[in-house]
C-alpha cells in the first residue's frame, strides 16, 4: 500500500448537519461531508446536500413519515459514501 493510500485510510470521515433559515419562513437542512486526520480539525470534503422545510413544522417536529425517511436516507447515503469498498486495494 502506498503512503498516499495509507494516509487516505487514516482519515476519518463524517457528515455534519446544520440549519439556515430563509426569509420566507422555511429552514434549510444542510449536510456537509467532512474529514479529519486527528479528530480535532474537520475539513469540508464534499459539497452539501440540502432540504427545505416549513420552519414551524420543523421546529415542532411535525414532519411527515416521508419527510423523516428522506432525511434519514440522505444521512445514510452520505455516511455510506465515506466507507471504503472492502474489495478496493487502495
Secondary structure, DSSP 4 states (H G I P E B T S, - for coil): --HHHHHHHH-EEEEEEEEEE-TTSEEEEEEEEEEESSSSS-EEEEEEEEEEEEHHHHHTT---HHHHHHHHHHHHHHHHTTSPPTT---
